[in-house]
Amino acid sequence: MIKEFSPTELKEMRDDLDRNPGSHGLSIVAQLHACKKEDAIEALGLDPADFARKKQVKVSPEKKADAVERAAKGEPLKSIAEDLGVLPVTVSRWVREDKANQLTEVPKTPERTNDTPLAHRPAVKLSAVAESYYDDLRTVISYMEQTELLSDADTALLDRMTERLWAFAQGIIWAEEYTERNAK
């Protein structure tokens, strides 16, 4: 032992260890009394094996999957953990991870059942979508003008943008009509 402790210090160390049991508590006692853990163990006459780190149990993926299945069937986590030699919180974490993995798995896309060639399928009218966006934007801009939320410069800028959006929508309408005429 490197450091000598007085009887009052030893009593304080025992009291501190009683308040903070376990290996973490021993670290706290060592810090409070400015010594190493080994010195505290020796001074208090404790068994070093009681405060040694426990080796973690390695559990195979098959056993983890089996534990998750058992938990899903309703078996208590405590009994599953005792069988595997791990803490119940570990089994709980495996169950949570499994649920999260099930939620994030991408389902397989079903086989294509519609044998209609793409050329004969009705096309989505993009012009209707573009016109709808234009109408919605015009409504928002007019509301902002009425409530005086926009300056004159902002209004002019938004007017130019909506004119371009309207021209874009007209281009889509023309392209759809042209495609329909030439498809016949």
C-alpha positions in Angstrom: 0.0 0.0 0.0 1.4 3.4 -1.1 -0.8 5.7 1.0 -1.4 5.3 4.7 -4.9 6.1 6.0 -5.9 7.2 9.5 -8.7 5.4 11.3 -11.1 8.3 10.7 -10.2 8.3 7.0 -10.9 4.6 6.8 -14.3 5.1 8.5 -15.1 7.8 6.0 -14.1 5.6 3.2 -16.3 2.8 4.4 -19.2 5.2 4.8 -18.6 6.6 1.3 -18.5 3.0 -0.1 -21.8 2.2 1.7 -23.4 5.2 0.0 -21.9 4.3 -3.4 -21.7 0.5 -3.7 -20.2 -1.4 -6.6 -17.1 -0.8 -8.7 -18.2 2.6 -9.7 -18.6 3.5 -6.0 -15.1 2.4 -5.4 -13.8 4.7 -8.1 -15.7 7.6 -6.4 -14.2 6.6 -3.0 -10.7 6.6 -4.6 -11.2 10.0 -6.1 -12.6 11.5 -2.8 -9.6 10.2 -0.8 -6.9 10.9 -3.5 -5.8 7.4 -4.0 -5.9 4.5 -6.5 -8.7 1.9 -6.5 -6.2 -0.7 -5.6 -5.1 1.3 -2.5 -8.7 1.7 -1.4 -9.4 -2.0 -1.8 -6.3 -2.9 0.2 -6.9 -0.3 3.0 -10.6 -1.4 3.4 -9.6 -5.1 3.3 -12.0 -5.9 0.4 -11.7 -8.8 -2.1 -10.4 -7.4 -5.4 -12.4 -10.0 -7.3 -15.7 -8.4 -6.1 -14.6 -5.1 -7.8 -13.1 -6.5 -10.9 -14.8 -5.8 -14.2 -17.1 -8.5 -15.3 -16.4 -10.0 -18.7 -19.2 -9.4 -21.2 -21.0 -12.4 -22.5 -20.9 -12.8 -26.3 -24.3 -13.8 -27.6 -24.5 -15.2 -31.1 -27.0 -13.6 -33.6 -29.0 -16.9 -33.6 -29.4 -16.7 -29.8 -30.4 -13.0 -30.1 -33.0 -13.8 -32.7 -34.3 -16.6 -30.5 -34.5 -14.2 -27.5 -36.4 -11.7 -29.6 -38.9 -14.5 -30.6 -39.3 -15.6 -27.0 -40.0 -12.0 -26.0 -42.5 -11.6 -28.8 -44.3 -14.7 -27.5 -44.7 -13.0 -24.1 -41.9 -14.7 -22.1 -40.6 -12.3 -19.4 -37.4 -10.5 -20.3 -35.9 -11.3 -17.0 -36.0 -15.1 -17.5 -34.7 -14.7 -21.1 -31.8 -12.6 -19.8 -31.0 -15.1 -17.0 -30.9 -18.0 -19.6 -28.4 -16.0 -21.8 -26.4 -14.5 -18.9 -27.2 -10.9 -19.9 -29.1 -8.0 -18.3 -32.8 -7.7 -19.0 -32.2 -4.2 -20.5 -30.0 -5.9 -23.1 -32.8 -8.2 -24.2 -35.1 -5.1 -24.2 -32.7 -3.3 -26.5 -32.6 -6.3 -28.9 -36.4 -6.3 -29.1 -36.4 -2.5 -29.8 -33.8 -2.9 -32.5 -35.7 -5.7 -34.1 -38.9 -3.6 -34.2 -37.0 -0.7 -35.7 -35.4 -3.0 -38.3 -38.8 -4.4 -39.2 -40.2 -0.8 -39.7 -37.3 0.3 -41.9 -37.2 -2.8 -44.1 -38.3 -2.0 -47.6 -41.1 -4.3 -48.8 -40.4 -6.0 -52.1 -42.2 -4.4 -55.1 -44.9 -6.7 -56.4 -44.6 -8.1 -59.8 -46.2 -6.0 -62.6 -49.7 -7.3 -63.2 -50.9 -4.8 -65.8 -49.8 -5.9 -69.2 -51.0 -2.8 -71.0 -48.2 -1.3 -73.0 -47.1 2.1 -71.8 -48.1 3.9 -75.0 -51.8 3.0 -74.5 -52.0 4.1 -70.9 -53.6 7.4 -70.1 -51.0 10.1 -69.4 -51.2 12.3 -66.3 -52.1 15.8 -67.3 -49.3 17.9 -66.1 -50.9 21.0 -67.4 -53.7 20.6 -64.8 -51.1 20.4 -62.1 -49.2 23.5 -63.4 -52.4 25.5 -63.7 -53.4 24.5 -60.1 -50.0 25.7 -58.8 -50.4 28.9 -60.7 -53.9 29.6 -59.3 -52.7 28.8 -55.8 -49.7 31.1 -56.1 -51.9 33.9 -57.5 -54.3 33.5 -54.6 -51.5 33.8 -52.0 -50.0 36.8 -53.7 -53.3 38.6 -53.9 -53.9 37.9 -50.2 -50.4 39.3 -49.3 -51.1 42.4 -51.4 -54.4 43.0 -49.7 -52.9 42.7 -46.2 -50.0 44.9 -47.3 -47.4 42.2 -46.5 -45.5 42.9 -49.7 -43.6 45.9 -50.9 -44.0 47.2 -54.4 -40.7 45.7 -55.4 -41.7 42.3 -54.0 -45.1 42.4 -55.8 -43.3 43.2 -59.1 -40.9 40.3 -58.6 -43.7 37.9 -57.8 -45.7 39.1 -60.8 -42.8 38.4 -63.1 -42.4 34.9 -61.5 -46.1 34.1 -62.0 -45.9 35.2 -65.6 -43.1 32.8 -66.2 -45.0 30.0 -64.4 -48.1 30.8 -66.6 -45.9 30.6 -69.7 -44.5 27.3 -68.4 -48.0 25.9 -67.9 -49.0 27.0 -71.4 -46.0 25.2 -72.8 -47.0 22.0 -71.0 -50.6 22.4 -72.4 -49.3 22.9 -75.9 -46.9 19.9 -75.6 -49.8 17.7 -74.3 -52.1 18.8 -77.2 -49.3 18.2 -79.7 -48.6 14.7 -78.3 -52.3 13.8 -78.5 -52.6 15.1 -82.1 -49.6 13.1 -83.3 -50.5 10.0 -81.4 -53.7 9.5 -83.4 
